[in-house]
Amino acid sequence: VQNALIDDAMASKRQGQTTAALDSLEALIQRYPQSPLRETAEAERMRLLASTHSERAPEAARAYLARYPKGFATADATSILQALQP
């Protein structure tokens, strides 16, 4: 089920269906908080929010950094937050 949620999210993202992609990623994060796929889901969610200029992107970036301070998407999260600096 977890793999299916990630697969659905990535397929939706490729098709430009951001809302559907976010729904699948958020479902994985909520239903399977201990999943080894959670970091990937949170990183993809953060990137999607940033790409749509969502007001939720900074919150997602902060949450990612708090949970995964040395994660593979740390540079992306930092970049999202730096873009907010005047």
Residue, then its C-alpha position, 0 to 999 in steps of 0.5 A: v500500500q505504501n509503495a502504491l501511494i508513492d507510485d500514485a503520487m509520482a504518476s500524478k506529479r508527472q501528469g501535472q495533477t498536483t492536488a492528487a499527488l499531494d493527497s497521496l503523499e499526505a495519506l502515506i505520511q498520515r497513515y504510515p508515520q513510521s514508514p521507511l518511505r516517509e522521508t521520500a514522501e515528505a521531501e516530495r510534498m515539500r518540493l511540490l508545495a514549493s513548485t506551486h508557490s504554496e504558502r504551506a511550503p515553508e512549513a513543510a520545509r521546516a518540518y522536513l528539517a526538524r525530522y531529517p536534519k541530515g536528510f537527502a533533501t536538506a538542501d532543497a528545504t534550506s533553499i525553500l526557506q532562504a527564498l523567503q529571506p528579504 
